[in-house]
Amino acid sequence: MTITDTPNGTSADRLTGTDVMAAIGMTKAKASFGISAFLGKTGISAEDKEKAIHELIQYAYQKAPKLVGKVAGRRMARCMQILSTLAYEEYSHSAGASVTCHSCYGKGTVEVWRDVVKYPGYIGADGEEKIPPVIEREIVRELCQPCNGKGVIYKRCRNCKGTGKAIDRDATKATGAPVIKGCERCGGKGYSRMPSSVAYRAITALLPDLNERTWRRNWKPLYDLLVTKCDIEEGVAADEFQKITK
């Protein structure tokens, strides 16, 4: 979905900023969830973000399997809040998004134990060691490998560089000309999805007895459904906005 007041022509009846704001208001009346999700995702409105998450929580309650409610028990409300919040964060991700590196905590370097040579020793002309080397075990700082010293990890796919497109090597070799296809690594999104294990760990912090098999069978499908719900509702809002501004 794209909202802009940039004129696409010089006609006197082109859309103005006021027209766009009015169109957003009309879209909210018909697709409240979708427009709130979009405005929150883009950082335009923190209030709309909270509203979208609240609606997502209500949707989670409606779609949660009975076994999920049975396992969650009295902590059902908190579990639905966690799932909905993480699902919304996943929906909000883009190829340009970044997160603080969990290995170096944004510092770009990490502390590791290494054998440090304090004195290389001395070998005489006859080839015999006269003075042994001095080596001490110390903590040293080294470049963080996961983020390559940047302190942040970008969400963009390493295979397609965030474009969502990649070269089909087999087809390119067969035809002799570059053949482009959707990136298989990221599914054409341009960025890698947040592992569902993040949501699993968040839920098990509340429900320590929840095993991974039960998570994948009953909880993960609900989590994926919540992410998809956000995409669908944004699409509905985009259609309504286009109808209004056509």
C-alpha positions as CSV (number, residue, x, y, z in Angstrom):
1,M,0.0,0.0,0.0
2,T,1.3,3.5,-0.9
3,I,-0.1,6.8,0.5
4,T,1.4,10.0,-1.0
5,D,0.4,13.6,-1.7
6,T,2.9,13.9,-4.5
7,P,1.0,15.0,-7.6
8,N,1.0,12.7,-10.6
9,G,0.1,15.5,-12.9
10,T,-0.4,19.3,-13.2
11,S,-4.2,19.2,-13.6
12,A,-6.2,21.6,-11.4
13,D,-8.2,18.6,-10.2
14,R,-5.3,16.6,-9.0
15,L,-5.2,15.3,-5.4
16,T,-3.9,17.6,-2.7
17,G,-2.6,16.8,0.8
18,T,-6.1,17.6,2.2
19,D,-7.7,15.2,-0.3
20,V,-5.3,12.5,0.8
21,M,-6.1,13.0,4.5
22,A,-9.8,12.9,3.7
23,A,-9.3,9.7,1.8
24,I,-7.4,8.2,4.7
25,G,-10.3,9.1,7.0
26,M,-12.9,7.5,4.6
27,T,-10.7,4.4,4.3
28,K,-10.6,4.1,8.1
29,A,-14.4,4.0,8.1
30,K,-14.4,1.0,5.7
31,A,-11.1,-0.8,6.5
32,S,-10.1,0.3,10.0
33,F,-7.8,-2.6,10.8
34,G,-5.9,-2.4,7.5
35,I,-5.3,1.3,7.5
36,S,-4.3,1.2,11.2
37,A,-1.9,-1.6,10.5
38,F,-0.3,0.3,7.6
39,L,0.0,3.6,9.4
40,G,1.6,1.8,12.4
41,K,3.9,-0.2,10.3
42,T,5.3,2.8,8.5
43,G,5.8,4.7,11.8
44,I,3.3,7.4,10.9
45,S,1.1,6.7,14.0
46,A,2.0,4.9,17.2
47,E,-1.7,5.1,18.2
48,D,-2.7,3.2,15.1
49,K,-0.1,0.6,15.8
50,E,-1.6,0.0,19.2
51,K,-5.1,-0.1,17.7
52,A,-4.0,-2.7,15.1
53,I,-2.4,-4.9,17.7
54,H,-5.5,-4.7,19.8
55,E,-7.7,-5.8,16.9
56,L,-5.2,-8.5,16.1
57,I,-5.5,-9.8,19.7
58,Q,-9.3,-10.0,19.3
59,Y,-8.9,-11.9,16.1
60,A,-6.4,-14.3,17.8
61,Y,-9.0,-15.0,20.5
62,Q,-11.6,-15.9,17.7
63,K,-9.2,-18.2,15.8
64,A,-7.3,-19.8,18.7
65,P,-7.8,-23.6,18.7
66,K,-9.4,-25.1,21.8
67,L,-6.1,-26.9,22.6
68,V,-4.3,-23.6,22.8
69,G,-6.8,-22.2,25.3
70,K,-6.5,-25.4,27.3
71,V,-2.7,-25.2,27.5
72,A,-2.7,-21.5,28.2
73,G,-5.3,-21.6,30.9
74,R,-5.5,-18.4,32.9
75,R,-2.5,-17.0,30.9
76,M,-4.5,-17.0,27.7
77,A,-4.8,-13.2,27.6
78,R,-1.1,-12.7,28.0
79,C,-0.3,-15.4,25.4
80,M,-2.5,-13.8,22.8
81,Q,-1.0,-10.4,23.5
82,I,2.5,-11.8,23.0
83,L,1.6,-13.7,19.8
84,S,-0.2,-10.7,18.3
85,T,2.5,-8.3,19.1
86,L,5.2,-10.5,17.6
87,A,3.0,-11.3,14.6
88,Y,2.6,-7.5,14.0
89,E,6.3,-6.9,14.3
90,E,6.9,-9.6,11.7
91,Y,4.4,-8.0,9.4
92,S,6.1,-4.7,9.9
93,H,9.5,-5.9,8.8
94,S,11.0,-4.8,5.5
95,A,14.2,-5.2,3.5
96,G,15.5,-1.9,5.0
97,A,14.8,-2.9,8.6
98,S,17.6,-3.7,11.0
99,V,17.9,-5.1,14.5
100,T,20.7,-4.8,17.1
101,C,23.1,-7.7,16.8
102,H,22.5,-10.1,19.6
103,S,26.1,-11.4,19.6
104,C,27.8,-8.0,20.3
105,Y,24.8,-6.0,21.5
106,G,25.5,-3.3,19.0
107,K,29.2,-2.8,19.9
108,G,30.6,-4.4,16.8
109,T,33.2,-6.4,18.7
110,V,33.0,-9.3,21.1
111,E,35.2,-10.5,24.0
112,V,36.8,-13.9,23.6
113,W,39.5,-15.9,25.3
114,R,42.7,-16.1,23.3
115,D,46.3,-17.3,23.8
116,V,48.3,-14.0,23.5
117,V,52.1,-14.2,22.8
118,K,53.8,-11.8,25.1
119,Y,57.3,-12.8,24.1
120,P,58.1,-14.9,21.0
121,G,61.1,-16.6,22.6
122,Y,64.7,-16.9,21.3
123,I,66.2,-19.6,19.2
124,G,70.0,-19.7,18.9
125,A,72.2,-20.0,15.8
126,D,72.4,-23.8,16.5
127,G,68.6,-24.0,16.2
128,E,68.0,-24.7,19.8
129,E,65.5,-22.8,21.9
130,K,67.4,-20.7,24.3
131,I,64.5,-18.7,25.8
132,P,60.9,-20.2,25.7
133,P,58.1,-18.0,24.4
134,V,55.8,-16.4,27.0
135,I,52.1,-17.0,26.2
136,E,49.2,-15.9,28.4
137,R,45.5,-16.6,28.3
138,E,43.6,-13.3,28.0
139,I,40.3,-11.8,27.1
140,V,40.6,-9.8,23.8
141,R,38.1,-8.0,21.7
142,E,37.5,-9.2,18.1
143,L,35.3,-8.2,15.2
144,C,31.8,-9.6,15.6
145,Q,31.3,-12.1,12.8
146,P,27.4,-12.2,12.6
147,C,27.2,-8.4,12.0
148,N,30.7,-7.9,10.5
149,G,31.4,-5.2,13.1
150,K,28.4,-3.0,12.2
151,G,26.5,-3.6,15.4
152,V,23.3,-4.2,13.5
153,I,21.9,-7.0,11.4
154,Y,19.8,-6.0,8.4
155,K,16.7,-7.9,7.5
156,R,17.3,-7.8,3.8
157,C,17.9,-11.2,2.1
158,R,21.5,-11.9,1.5
159,N,20.7,-13.8,-1.7
160,C,18.7,-11.1,-3.5
161,K,20.0,-8.1,-1.6
162,G,16.5,-7.0,-0.7
163,T,15.1,-6.9,-4.2
164,G,13.1,-10.2,-4.0
165,K,14.5,-11.2,-7.4
166,A,17.4,-13.5,-8.2
167,I,19.2,-14.9,-11.2
168,D,18.0,-18.4,-12.3
169,R,21.4,-19.9,-12.9
170,D,20.2,-23.0,-14.6
171,A,17.9,-21.2,-17.0
172,T,20.6,-18.5,-17.6
173,K,23.1,-21.2,-18.5
174,A,20.6,-22.9,-20.8
175,T,19.5,-19.8,-22.7
176,G,22.7,-17.8,-22.6
177,A,20.9,-14.7,-21.4
178,P,20.1,-13.6,-17.8
179,V,16.9,-15.1,-16.5
180,I,15.3,-13.5,-13.4
181,K,13.1,-15.3,-11.0
182,G,11.6,-14.8,-7.5
183,C,14.2,-15.3,-4.8
184,E,13.7,-18.8,-3.3
185,R,15.5,-18.0,-0.1
186,C,13.1,-15.2,1.0
187,G,10.1,-16.1,-1.1
188,G,10.3,-12.9,-3.1
189,K,9.8,-10.7,0.0
190,G,13.3,-9.3,-0.1
191,Y,13.9,-10.0,3.6
192,S,14.1,-13.0,5.9
193,R,11.3,-13.7,8.2
194,M,11.7,-13.7,11.9
195,P,12.1,-17.3,13.0
196,S,9.0,-18.6,14.7
197,S,11.3,-19.9,17.4
198,V,11.4,-16.3,18.7
199,A,7.7,-16.5,19.4
200,Y,8.1,-20.0,20.8
201,R,10.7,-18.8,23.4
202,A,8.4,-15.9,24.4
203,I,5.5,-18.2,25.0
204,T,7.5,-20.8,26.8
205,A,8.7,-18.1,29.2
206,L,5.1,-18.1,30.4
207,L,4.3,-21.8,29.7
208,P,7.5,-23.7,30.5
209,D,5.8,-27.1,29.9
210,L,4.9,-26.3,26.3
211,N,6.9,-28.6,24.1
212,E,8.0,-27.9,20.5
213,R,5.8,-30.5,19.0
214,T,2.6,-29.0,20.5
215,W,3.9,-25.5,19.5
216,R,4.3,-26.5,15.8
217,R,0.9,-28.4,15.7
218,N,-1.3,-25.9,17.4
219,W,0.4,-22.6,18.2
220,K,2.6,-21.9,15.2
221,P,-0.3,-22.1,12.6
222,L,-2.1,-19.4,14.7
223,Y,1.0,-17.2,14.7
224,D,1.3,-17.5,11.0
225,L,-2.4,-16.8,10.6
226,L,-2.0,-13.5,12.5
227,V,0.8,-12.4,10.2
228,T,-1.2,-13.2,7.2
229,K,-4.2,-11.4,8.6
230,C,-2.3,-8.2,8.7
231,D,-1.2,-8.5,5.1
232,I,-4.8,-9.3,4.0
233,E,-6.3,-6.3,5.9
234,E,-3.7,-4.0,4.5
235,G,-4.6,-5.2,1.0
236,V,-8.3,-4.5,1.7
237,A,-7.4,-1.0,2.9
238,A,-5.3,-0.4,-0.2
239,D,-8.2,-1.4,-2.4
240,E,-10.5,1.0,-0.6
241,F,-8.0,3.8,-0.8
242,Q,-7.6,3.3,-4.5
243,K,-11.4,3.4,-5.0
244,I,-11.7,6.6,-3.1
245,T,-8.8,8.4,-4.8
246,K,-9.5,7.1,-8.3
